[in-house]
Amino acid sequence: MGIFSKKKEEKPVDNTPARQKMIMENLTDPDKAVGYADSLLKGIPLCLGFGELDIDEANKIIAFLSGVVYAVDGVAKKLNDNAFLFARKEEFLDGSLNEFLNNFK
């Protein structure tokens, strides 16, 4: 044990299926993107629709959230022309998001 050893932080285990924690919204306000990034960092998957936004605004938000997903080792899946799923890879482990994707098709 060194002089500068860190205490291990114990994180509470959340056994709620990822699909039940998922945020599903149609975006109308581009200023909410940062709040969605915080949700991704907390392990909450996002299913977001971009149909009501200007194309430039939608592309900026998709690029921003894709960067966040990349930083947390996650994935961004295109569901259709106007909707995307953003989640960390950890949230796919319980199978509920894969089930959601299969049912969405």
Order of alpha helices (4+ residues) and beta strands (2+ residues): alpha-beta-alpha-beta-alpha-beta-beta-alpha
